[in-house]
């Protein structure tokens, strides 16, 4: 599955998501795209999941028309996310098309 990391998603997380293909918005030259355009580019390029730390995304975009699954991490802290890798992987595995899931990481 193709997964896109938005700005703020810690890059070391990608090493723990094999066999998925992970790219970052920065790697693709999409770092400066606004949220709506980023979602459009991701869908046009066959990404199935967007992982972001932008907790306001659901208030800024109409997500009902989106095909991509969105997983929001409530922190950008890699040490904290690392403690909850199994929850992140579970969220990815269970992500359905057009879904939005906010993963609370204490």
C-alpha positions as CSV (number, residue, x, y, z in Angstrom):
1,X,0.0,0.0,0.0
2,X,1.2,3.5,-0.8
3,X,1.4,5.8,2.3
4,X,2.1,9.5,2.2
5,X,3.6,11.3,5.2
6,X,2.6,15.0,5.6
7,X,4.9,17.6,7.1
8,X,5.3,16.9,10.8
9,X,5.1,13.1,10.5
10,X,8.4,11.8,11.8
11,X,10.3,10.2,9.0
12,X,11.8,7.4,11.2
13,X,8.2,5.9,11.4
14,X,8.6,4.8,7.7
15,X,11.2,2.1,8.7
16,X,8.5,0.4,10.8
17,X,5.8,0.2,8.1
18,X,7.2,-2.4,5.7
19,X,6.0,-3.9,3.4
20,X,4.2,-0.6,2.7
21,X,5.7,2.0,0.3
22,X,6.1,5.2,2.2
23,X,6.9,8.6,0.7
24,X,7.0,12.1,2.3
25,X,5.4,15.2,0.9
26,X,8.9,16.7,1.1
27,X,10.5,13.9,-1.0
28,X,7.8,14.4,-3.7
29,X,8.2,18.2,-3.9
30,X,4.8,18.7,-2.3
31,X,5.9,20.3,0.9
32,X,4.4,23.7,0.1
33,X,1.1,22.4,-1.2
34,X,-2.0,23.5,0.8
35,X,-4.0,20.7,2.3
36,X,-6.7,20.4,-0.4
37,X,-4.0,20.3,-3.2
38,X,-2.0,17.8,-1.2
39,X,-5.0,15.5,-0.8
40,X,-5.7,15.8,-4.5
41,X,-2.1,15.0,-5.5
42,X,-2.0,12.1,-3.2
43,X,-5.2,10.6,-4.6
44,X,-4.1,11.3,-8.2
45,X,-0.9,9.4,-7.5
46,X,-2.6,6.3,-6.0
47,X,-1.7,6.9,-2.3
48,X,-4.2,5.0,-0.1
49,X,-3.3,6.5,3.3
50,X,-2.2,10.0,4.4
51,X,-0.5,10.2,7.8
52,X,-0.5,13.7,9.2
53,X,-0.2,15.5,12.5
54,X,-2.5,18.3,11.4
55,X,-5.4,17.9,13.8
56,X,-7.3,20.8,12.1
57,X,-7.5,19.0,8.7
58,X,-11.0,17.7,9.2
59,X,-12.2,21.3,10.0
60,X,-10.4,22.8,7.0
61,X,-11.3,20.4,4.3
62,X,-14.5,18.6,3.1
63,X,-13.3,15.0,3.6
64,X,-16.6,13.5,2.5
65,X,-15.4,13.7,-1.1
66,X,-12.0,12.1,-0.5
67,X,-11.0,8.6,-1.4
68,X,-7.8,8.5,0.6
69,X,-7.8,7.3,4.2
70,X,-6.5,9.9,6.7
71,X,-4.7,9.0,9.9
72,X,-4.0,11.9,12.3
73,X,-1.3,11.4,14.9
74,X,-1.8,13.8,17.9
75,X,1.9,14.4,18.3
76,X,5.0,15.0,16.2
77,X,7.2,13.5,18.9
78,X,9.0,10.4,17.5
79,X,9.9,9.0,21.0
80,X,6.2,9.1,21.9
81,X,5.0,7.7,18.6
82,X,7.7,5.0,18.8
83,X,6.1,3.8,22.1
84,X,2.8,3.3,20.2
85,X,4.0,1.7,17.0
86,X,1.5,-1.2,17.2
87,X,-1.4,1.3,17.4
88,X,-0.1,3.1,14.3
89,X,0.3,-0.1,12.4
90,X,-3.2,-1.3,13.5
91,X,-4.7,2.0,12.3
92,X,-3.0,1.6,8.9
93,X,-4.1,-2.0,8.5
94,X,-7.7,-1.2,9.4
95,X,-7.9,2.0,7.4
96,X,-10.8,1.9,5.0
97,X,-11.2,4.1,1.9
98,X,-12.6,7.5,2.7
99,X,-11.9,7.1,6.4
100,X,-10.6,9.6,9.0
101,X,-9.0,8.3,12.2
102,X,-7.4,10.4,14.9
103,X,-4.8,8.3,16.9
104,X,-4.4,9.8,20.3
105,X,-0.8,9.3,21.5
106,X,-0.3,10.4,25.1
